[in-house]
Amino acid sequence: MAKVRILSYPDIKLKRVGKKVNVVDDEIKKIIADMFETHYATENCAALAATQLDFVDPPAITVIDFSEEKNKPLCFINPEIIHSEGEQTEYEGCMSVYPDHIHEKVKRAERVTVKALNEKGEAIEFVAEGYMAKCLQHEIDHLNGLTYLDRLSPLKRERIVEKIRRLRK
């Protein structure tokens, strides 16, 4: 296992779309292990998408574990939201978008059903609500080349981009 560098906004690589995984082989299992190692080594990290990490050709994989003891790892391969309902507007942060400085309210579904493969390559459907639903939507956005900044109004996004410019100086 190896820790992988987390990309930082405005890195153009954050716009990459995760490559569909057809077979969960040893290479994919190593990527998942590296993702969890990076996740657990990163303070206050709830989840990571492969497209947030400095992989050459990132697969469509996300790992999530926001349990206190970091002992409830979840892996979603090729995740797709097949049903959503309700609405929540909560603050979000991101490991790729100055997590100690930048947070903004984002509108998301309150409850989602996600179809995916697990780390064994088995087809699963996962129903989530509240914080877990928000995490899944946030990570699936990453796998589709989006950050939560893309969900904001142009005015809010420009305000945050300006703040990021100041932080980078």
ZAFIVO-54055 format. One line per 4 residues: number of its first residue (from 0); for each residue x, y, z of C-alpha. Coordinates in Angstrom, 2 decimals. Example, Ala and Ser with C-alpha at 12.3 -4.5 7.8 and 13.67 -1.06 7.14 Angstrom:
2
0 = 12.30,-4.50,7.80; 13.67,-1.06,7.14;
! end
This chain:
169
0 = 0.00,0.00,0.00; 1.08,3.55,-0.67; -0.21,6.99,0.13; -1.17,8.90,-3.04;
4 = -1.02,12.68,-3.46; -4.40,14.43,-3.24; -4.86,16.90,-6.08; -5.59,20.53,-5.15;
8 = -7.94,22.92,-6.91; -7.49,24.36,-9.54; -5.50,21.35,-10.84; -6.96,20.51,-14.26;
12 = -6.74,16.79,-13.38; -9.76,17.31,-11.08; -11.85,17.55,-14.28; -11.02,13.95,-15.27;
16 = -13.86,11.42,-15.45; -13.23,8.09,-13.71; -12.61,5.17,-16.04; -15.23,2.41,-15.82;
20 = -13.95,-0.71,-14.08; -14.83,-3.95,-15.88; -12.96,-6.42,-13.66; -11.91,-6.12,-10.03;
24 = -8.42,-7.57,-10.45; -5.22,-7.22,-8.40; -4.45,-3.81,-9.94; -7.86,-2.44,-8.89;
28 = -7.49,-4.00,-5.42; -4.12,-2.23,-5.03; -5.68,1.09,-6.07; -8.44,0.57,-3.47;
32 = -5.85,-0.26,-0.79; -3.83,2.86,-1.70; -7.00,4.95,-1.61; -7.88,3.73,1.88;
36 = -4.30,4.30,3.08; -4.44,7.87,1.76; -7.92,8.37,3.23; -6.96,7.17,6.71;
40 = -3.69,9.14,6.68; -5.54,12.39,5.88; -6.95,14.29,8.84; -10.73,14.93,8.80;
44 = -11.21,12.99,5.56; -14.68,11.45,5.14; -14.19,10.08,1.63; -12.03,10.16,-1.48;
48 = -12.63,9.56,-5.18; -9.88,8.11,-7.37; -10.10,11.19,-9.62; -9.00,13.36,-6.66;
52 = -5.77,11.43,-6.45; -2.67,11.61,-8.61; -3.30,8.37,-10.50; -2.34,8.24,-14.18;
56 = -5.72,6.95,-15.38; -8.05,6.99,-12.36; -10.82,4.39,-12.23; -14.39,5.16,-11.14;
60 = -13.88,4.24,-7.48; -14.69,6.02,-4.25; -13.88,5.03,-0.68; -15.80,6.27,2.34;
64 = -15.36,5.93,6.10; -16.34,8.73,8.43; -16.83,6.51,11.48; -15.15,7.71,14.70;
68 = -12.92,4.61,14.88; -12.27,4.51,11.11; -13.47,0.92,11.08; -16.42,1.01,8.64;
72 = -14.78,1.20,5.22; -17.04,1.30,2.18; -15.91,1.04,-1.42; -18.06,1.88,-4.44;
76 = -16.86,0.97,-7.93; -18.66,2.53,-10.92; -21.21,4.15,-8.59; -24.35,5.51,-10.18;
80 = -27.28,7.23,-8.50; -30.41,5.41,-9.64; -32.90,7.19,-7.37; -32.93,10.36,-5.33;
84 = -35.51,12.17,-3.24; -35.86,15.10,-0.91; -33.46,17.98,-0.51; -30.79,19.11,1.93;
88 = -28.62,22.20,1.82; -25.56,21.79,4.01; -22.00,23.07,4.19; -19.47,21.01,2.26;
92 = -15.74,20.97,2.22; -13.34,18.97,0.10; -9.86,17.55,0.52; -9.03,19.01,-2.90;
96 = -10.43,22.51,-2.21; -8.49,24.00,0.71; -10.36,21.94,3.34; -9.15,24.05,6.28;
100 = -10.36,27.30,4.69; -13.15,26.79,2.16; -16.68,25.53,2.90; -19.96,26.43,1.27;
104 = -23.58,25.36,1.33; -24.55,22.99,-1.47; -28.00,21.68,-2.37; -28.14,17.87,-2.62;
108 = -30.75,15.12,-2.44; -31.62,14.01,1.11; -31.80,10.32,0.14; -30.15,8.42,-2.71;
112 = -29.98,4.87,-3.97; -26.64,4.01,-5.55; -25.89,1.07,-7.81; -22.24,-0.03,-7.82;
116 = -19.79,-2.87,-7.44; -18.14,-3.49,-4.08; -14.44,-4.22,-3.57; -15.09,-7.91,-4.40;
120 = -16.69,-7.03,-7.73; -20.20,-7.90,-6.51; -23.15,-5.81,-7.67; -24.74,-3.84,-4.82;
124 = -27.47,-1.28,-4.25; -26.92,1.06,-1.34; -29.53,3.41,0.13; -28.19,6.43,2.01;
128 = -29.65,9.51,3.60; -28.38,12.61,5.33; -24.61,12.93,5.61; -23.90,9.62,3.83;
132 = -26.12,10.66,0.92; -24.24,13.97,0.73; -20.88,12.14,0.74; -21.92,9.79,-2.04;
136 = -23.19,12.61,-4.23; -20.03,14.64,-3.60; -17.75,11.70,-4.51; -19.79,10.68,-7.56;
140 = -19.49,14.28,-8.74; -15.69,13.91,-8.47; -15.85,10.74,-10.57; -17.74,12.77,-13.19;
144 = -15.12,15.55,-13.22; -16.95,17.98,-10.92; -16.11,19.59,-7.60; -18.74,21.02,-5.29;
148 = -17.71,24.45,-6.58; -19.40,23.50,-9.86; -22.70,23.25,-7.95; -22.53,26.86,-6.73;
152 = -23.91,29.99,-8.32; -21.40,31.87,-10.50; -21.19,34.66,-7.90; -20.43,32.29,-4.98;
156 = -17.96,30.34,-7.10; -16.09,33.52,-8.12; -15.95,34.66,-4.49; -14.38,31.32,-3.51;
160 = -11.97,31.32,-6.46; -10.78,34.76,-5.36; -10.29,33.48,-1.81; -8.29,30.55,-3.20;
164 = -6.11,32.95,-5.21; -5.30,34.82,-2.00; -4.53,31.57,-0.15; -2.15,30.44,-2.90;
168 = 0.00,33.59,-2.64;
! end
